[in-house]
């Protein structure tokens, strides 16, 4: 990643690769991140940069076989960097220096947040930006006019306790992403009118022991959607 993360990202913006910015917020479903990355390894022209919130990193300390370390994720194919909050400002900023969350926005062809926690969902809808991930989201070019290109999409895969998913406030937050800022047109077709796409959670037995809707969409389906949205084609296809 180099001594200056922001400048390292800036140097890779025009590298000719497809750029996936993959993020995880505080949910046990964070442990699916290495599975998603590994499934995308067949796309050799894909560059992946990962953002982990502080809460997400708690699930990646090598506690068990299904909970790898952050270092092991960094070693996976196509992963060019992993960022945490402390990477946002590695040294005293001076005018003209790069800003990590801005450069990541410019670099990314798509941002996928899997999992999206209830807390980060609330931050997004209310415009809060108090960590690297929410800084990137708050600075997203929602019109496509700032960076002079096509409007780029943010995919979110909510994951939370069933009671949290059924909370009225959660319903309000999802409606904002889905209807006010969403890419889905009124007739249900995917038209790029907005910039958010919500990958709805599924019903399952949750890690906390409860059974209900709130589990993150199956990671294999998330991989397929990423491939579709980025137009990725495997060498054998």
Number of C-alpha atoms within 10 A of each C-alpha: 12 9 10 17 22 22 16 16 26 18 11 16 18 10 12 10 14 20 22 21 22 23 23 29 26 23 25 23 26 26 20 19 21 19 13 19 19 15 14 21 17 16 16 13 14 19 22 23 21 23 25 24 19 16 15 22 19 18 21 22 12 14 11 10 7 12 18 18 19 17 12 11 19 17 11 14 18 21 20 16 19 20 18 16 16 10 17 18 15 13 9 6 10 7 5 6 11 18 17 24 24 19 20 26 23 20 21 21 20 21 26 23 26 28 31 26 28 21 13 22 19 16 17 19 16 11 13 14 16 11 17 23 25 19 20 20 20 21 14 23 21 19 15 13 10 11 13 9 11 13 19 20 22 21 23 24 23 27 29 25 21 21 14 16 21 14 10 10 13 17 12 13 17 20 15 15 21 19 15 14 17 23 23 20 14 9 7 8 9 13 13 16 14 22 24 24 21 19 22 15 20 16 13 15 15 19 13 10 9 13 15 17 21 23 26 28 19 14 18 13 12 19 16 14 14 19 15 11 12 14 9 17 11 11 8 5 5
